[in-house]
């Protein structure tokens, strides 16, 4: 079977190949005008042929919807192009000419090692991700197997947030987790300056990993949420008046930094798994740690492949006892537990506990949520036992009475009744989960006036 290399027509790699192929055939150079014409013709002929296929980055889903392919190749077009074929029955490494899906590879992509079967246990990951308990270790594996799951259409990836004090190995853990899924020469990256650049980056690689974040700007928090669950960015195409450029992405995201700054937004916190790293018992030279990681990578990748095969085999039999956000991802991770050697129910329980802890940390540090709890805890302020009902303006005033002047001057506090409404809608799920408080907007009366109902449930 002939081996093909897949490239985007308008990519630098394809332009370089075109110029070199033309020179080999004619011993002449290719002018910029002729090059542009050839690329435009190639793109038009490809679209007109109707023989189009979905192109993948690092992981792909077979046409049967029940086979996963993991690309072992790197960004060098001359490099090896083998892949791991994973089914419910197990996995195997297949030759490049036998890979039936089209993989695209960014120039920064690095090759994955050939996985080894039966050579690692799930506890071996703790040598590179320095978590304290088995629950957090199970969640690290949950993120790995979720990040290795491809979606043809629709889906969601949990955002992994790694935090801890200085000296806990956050950056090293981030590089290792990225390396076991989608290794790249681009490690230790900061967030780009514009949202468009974030979506461009997501279109060129499978895992988005960002290191040592001191905060997540509100606009980027929205982008991370959209990319983790599938979203798009559109803008006017360059050098045109009416054409639109659309960038879409559905990718796993990995962040490390200070916890409060990473998951301070309720919508982002609901999509996240948080790992708390502990101080290292002993420090090792970085070259020794890198060598150790390179030696362990084939064994741990083999275990991850075992987990994917288990997920394909067991997913239809998995149910969760509690309604959790990112339920499909949680069920996939629990279905992979058998192959990973993790006791049944461990990942599901850790997932729910992690979500509850994140909700509690969020509302207990949010001044508006605390003011709501104080309002309903004051019988004289309630309009009925355990309930408050009134207009947005009245609620804005009442919450201000139950908060300190310092809190009201802070950045979290809303500046108007409408801003308060937006914040309350975002805080409603974690307040319901932690405080047992239901927050509902309403509209009614003779003039259709708006009101809020706060109630202990």
C-alpha positions, 0 to 999 in steps of 0.5 A: 500500500502506498504511503501518503503524507497529508498537508494543508494546501495553504500550509508552509510545508505544502508550499515547500514540497511544491517548490521542491517537486517542481525543481526536481521535475524542471530544474527551475525555480517556481515564482511566487505568482505561479506558486499562488496559482498552483495552490489555488488550483490544487485547492479548487480541484480538491473541493470539486472532486468531492473526495474529501476526508476529515483530517485529524491531529494526533488522535482519530476515530475510525469510520466504524466509530469504534476504533481509535488511532493514535498517531506516533509521528512527529512534525517532520514529513520525512519521519515515521508515520506508524499509529496505534490501532485501539479497539475494544479487543485491545491495541496494536501498532500498525505500519504507516501504510496501513493507517486508514485515516488522515493525520495532520502534524504541526511543525512543533509536533514530536513523535510518541514512543512505541507503547509497551504492554503490561509494563506499568501500573497506574501508581507509576504516574505519581513519580511525575505528577506529585499528587498526595492521594490516590483520588487525585492520581485517578483524576490525572489518569481520567484526564489522560484517557479523556484527552486521548478520545477523538470526536468526529462531531460533538463532545467535551474534554475536561480542563485540567488545572494543576496548582500548588505552592512553589516547588511542587513540580507544576511545570514538570507535571504539565510537560509530562502530561502533555508529552504522554498525549501530544508531545511538542517542542512548544512547552511552557507557553503563555496564553496568546494575546488575542482570542483569534490566536488561541483558536489558531493554536487549537487548530494546529495541535491536539493539546493546548498546554499553558504554564505558570498562569497568574490569572485567566482573563475573562475573555480567555476563560470563555474561550477555554470553555468553548474550546473544551466543549466545542466552539468557534471564532469568526472574523472578517477574512483578511484582504476581503470585505465580505468573506468570513474566516471561521476557526472551530476547535474541540481540544483538551486543555491543560493549565497550571498556576494559582488555583483561585485565578484558574477556576474563579469563573463558575462556568470554567470551574464546572468544566475543570478537574483540579489537581493539588500538587504537594512539595517534592520529598526530594529534588533531582537534577532535571536531566535525571528527571527527563531521562526517567520520564523518557524511559517510563513514557512507553510503559505509561503510554501502553497503560493509557492504550489499555485504558482506551480499549477498556473504555471502548469495551465498557462504556455501554455498561457504565452508569453514574449514581450522581448527576455531574457536569461533564457526565459523558467524560466522567463515564468514559474515564470510569469505563477506562478504569478496568484497563488502567487497573484502578478499582471500580468506582474510584474515578467516578467518586473522585470526579464528584468529590473534585467537583464538590470541592471546587464548588465549595472553594468558589462560593466560599471565596465569592463575596456575592455568594456569601452575601446571599447566604447571609441574607437568607440566614437573617429572618428579619430580612426574608420576605417569607421563612427561608425565602426572599422575593423582590425586585432586582434593585431591592435585592442589590440593596439588600445584598449590599447591606449584608456585605462589608464596604471592603467587599463592595469595593472589590472587583468581584462585586457587581456595580449595578442590578443588571451586573448582579443578575449576570453574576447570580446566574453564574453562581446559581449551580455552585450555590445550590450544591454547597449552600442549598440555595436556589436562585431564580429570576422571574417576570410577572405581574400586571406590568410584567415586572422582573423579580428575583426569588432566593430560597433555601431548598 
